[in-house]
Every structure is written in structure tokens, then in C-alpha cells.
Amino acid sequence: MKTLGLLGGISWESTAHYYQRLNHLVAERLGGLHSAQLLIHSVDFDEIQSLQHAGDWVACGRIFAENARNLQRGGAEGLIICANTMHLLADEVQAAARLPLIRVTDAVAEAARAQGIGSLALLGTRFTMEKPFYRQALEAQGLKVSTPDEPERKELHRIIYDELCLGVVKPESKGYFYGVVRRLAKHGAGGAILGCTEFSLFADAAASPVPLFDTTELHSRAAVEWMLS
């Protein structure tokens, strides 16, 4: 089994979910008392979110590049970024550590192709929905991507940072989320990307008119495939 380095803490709630799923999936595959060989570098998310909202992605890049090098020096043979938004820095992270990086967008694209879905709604932080990195990565693999309108993006962003990153799941916020999914589905989206790892807390196939693409689950499965390959 290869050793996987996790760039986490963005937020720690979702990193804890990654840790659980990676270990559960390895145990399912190998049986017995097997668990995943992991190294975790978990950041102080308050510092990172302050830089995000200030638009200082250069500083974020320096932090994550150094963290990636630390994981490489610690024995990691490959990396994952335990967040969707911070895949904005994916190229920098991979170049800094010179290690394979399992990318969440690749996992989403593969899952969409497997289900024969060519048009996806992307819901996440404002950074993920509005900056081009995520959309371009999916479009390069032949997918059409739609996003919520501006007031919806603003409210989804608020729900993530004010509620889900603190482990708070409000029924009214979950209802709002699926209202946005229903609207985008009416406009042609064949599936909805839970494009923030914290949205795993909202995952509910019965509430959605279209298939959901839980990025934490898909990313974890892709990472385990790599670890055991």
C-alpha cells in the first residue's frame, strides 16, 4: 500500500470525513484489521479563510506548497487536497512536492462519464463557482457546467462558512440547497456536484431530482484506488 499525504484542515470537519472514508474503504478492500497509510498536514483554517477572502492566493499557494513538501519529506508517495476550493492551487502543490496528486475534478469527471451524464450543476464556495479552475478542468473532459445565480452563490457561500465549517447542519439551509439544485435541474443539469467537501453533510439522494456527485466520497475512492494499485 502506498502512503498518502492529506493536505487538510480546510475545514477540519471535512478532513475528519476524509480520514474516516479512506480507512473504511481500505478496510472494505483488504479486510481484517487493515487501515490506510496516511500522513496529514492540517492547517489553521482561520488563517486560510482570511487569505481566501482577501484574495491573497499567492500567500495560500506558498503555505500549501510548503505543506506539500513537508508531507513529501515525511514519506508521502502521493497527495490529495482535502477541499474543492483549494484545487485552485493544484498545479503549484504538485510542482512543489513532485508527487502524484489525485485531483477531485478527475474523480468527478470519471463518475459523470460512468453514469452517462454530460451536464453538471456546480455548487460550492463562491471561489469554486466563480473562478474558472474547476469549470475548466471539467470542460476539458467534455462536460458542460452550470452554476447558481449570484444571490444563490452568495447564500451557499454563507452556509458553508457560517454553518457547515462549524459542523452546523440546519434543515432550512439544506432545503435551500436542494431548491437551488431543483432550479438548475429544470435548466438542464443532469447531475449536481457537491463541490464543497462540507456539502457531504447535506448528501441526500432522496431530496435531489438528479444524481448527486459527492466529491468527498468520489475523491476518497479515487485515492484508495491509487494507494492500492
N, C-alpha and C positions, 0 to 999 in steps of 0.2 A: 504494500500500500504506500502511495506517495504521501508526503507531508504537505498539507495545505495551509497557507497563511491567510488569515482573515484580517482585512482592514475594516475595523468595526467601530462601534460607539456612535453610529450616525443613523439612528439613536441606539442606545444600549438595549432598548426594548426589542428592536428588530434583530440585533446581533444575538440576543439570547434565543430568539426563534431560530435563527440560522444554526446556532450551536446544537440545539435540540434536533432539528431536522437532519443535519449532517450525521449525527450519531445514530439516530433512528434508522436512517436509510442504509448506513454501513452495516448495522446490526441485522437489518432485514436481508441484506445481500449475503452476508458472511455467516450469520447465525452465531450460536454460542455467546461468548462474552465479548465479541468484537466491538470496537468503537473506533471513531475516526481519529486519525493522527493530525492534530491541529495546533497551530500557533495563532494567537490573537493579539493584535495591537489595537487597543480600544482608546479612542481619543476622548477628550473632554468636549462634548458636543456643544456646550455653550460658546466656546471659543470658535468652533467651526461655523455654527449658525450665524454668529455675529459677522464673520468674514463673508459668508454667503450673502447675507442681506446688505452688506456694504459693497458687494460686487467685487471683492478682492479675491478673485480666483487664482491669482498669481501666488498669493500667500498660502491659500489652500493647497495649491499644487506643490509648493515647497514642503509643506507638512506631510502630505501623503507620499511624496517621493521618498522622503527620509524614512517614513514608517515602513514603506515597502522595502527599502534597503535593509532596515533593521530585521525584518522578517526573513529576508534572504540570508543575512548573516546568521540568523538563528537556526537555519536549517530548512526553511520552507523551499519546496520544489516548484510550487505554483501558487497563484494568488487569486482571491476573489475580493471585490469591493462589496461590502455588505450594505449596499444602498443603491438606489437608482440614480439619484441626482449626481452623486459623486463619480458616476461613469463619464461625466464631462471631462474628468481628468484621466481617463483610462489609458490613453496613449502615453502620458507623462509617467504614470505609475509603472507601466510595463517597461518603458525605456529605462527608468531608474533602477529597477531591480533585475532587469534582463532575465525575467522568468515568464513562463506562460501565464496569461491572465484569462480566466474563464469569465466571459462577458455576459451580462444579463440580457442584452439585446439579442445575442446569438441564440440564447435559450428560448426567448420569446418567439423569434422568427421560426425556429425549428418546430416549436409546438403549434404555431399557426399553420405552417405547411402540413403538418401531420393531420390536422383537422380540416384541411382544405379551405381555410379562411384567408381571404386576401385583403380584408379591410378591418382595421382595428381602431377602437377609441382609446386614446392615451389619457389616463388620469393620474396625476401625481402632484408634486410641488410645482409652483409657478416656474421654477428653473427648468424642471424636466419638461413641462408642457410648452414653454415659450422659447427656450433656447433650442438651436437646431440639432444638437448632437444626437439625441435619442431618435427623433424622427428620421434623420438622415441615415442612421445605422439600419433602421428597419426598411426604409425606402430602397436602400442599396440592395436589399434582399428581396425586392419585388412586392413589398407590402404597401398598402395605402393607409395613411394615418390621419385621424381626425382628433381634434381636441375640443374641450368645452369652450364656451364663450367667456369673455373677460370677467363678468361678475361671478360666474361659476368657478373659474380658475382662482379668483381671489378667495372665495369661500372654502374651496377644497384645501388651499394652502393654509388657511387659518385653522381648519380642522386638524390638519397634520401637526402643525407646530404647537397649537394651544391645547390639543386634546390627545391625539394618538401618541405623540412622542412622550407624553407623560403617563401613558397606559390607560387613558380615559376613553371609554367607548360609550358614546351617547346614542340612544336609539334615534333621536331626531337627526343626528349627523349621519348615521347610517342610512336613514330614509332619504336624506338629501342626496347622498352619494348615488343611491340607486335611481333617484329621479333624474339625475344627470345621465346615468347610463341609459335609461329608457329613452331619453330625448335623442341621444346620439345614435342609438339603435334605430330609431324611426328615420334618421337621416342617412342610414346605410351602413353603419358599423356592424360587422358580423361577429365581433367579439370585443371585450373590454379588458384592457391591460391594467392590473392593479400596479400602476407604475410608481408606487412608493412602497417600500418594504413594510411600513406601518399599516398600509391598507390590507395586509393579511388579516388584521383584526376585524375587518369588515367582510371577509370572504364568506359568501353565502350564495351558492349556485341557485337555490330556490328563489332568491329575491331578484335574480337577473334575467332579463329577456334574451340575453345572448351568452355564450360561453365566457367564463372569466379566465384570465391568464394571471395566476398568482405568481408574481415574479420571484418571491422568496422560495416558493416550492420548486419552480422550474429551475432557478439558479442553483439551488441546493442539489437537485437531481443531476444537473449537468456537472457540477463539481465532483459529486461522488462517482459518476461515470469516469471522469478524468483520473481521480485518485485510484480507482481500481483497475484502470486499463493497463 
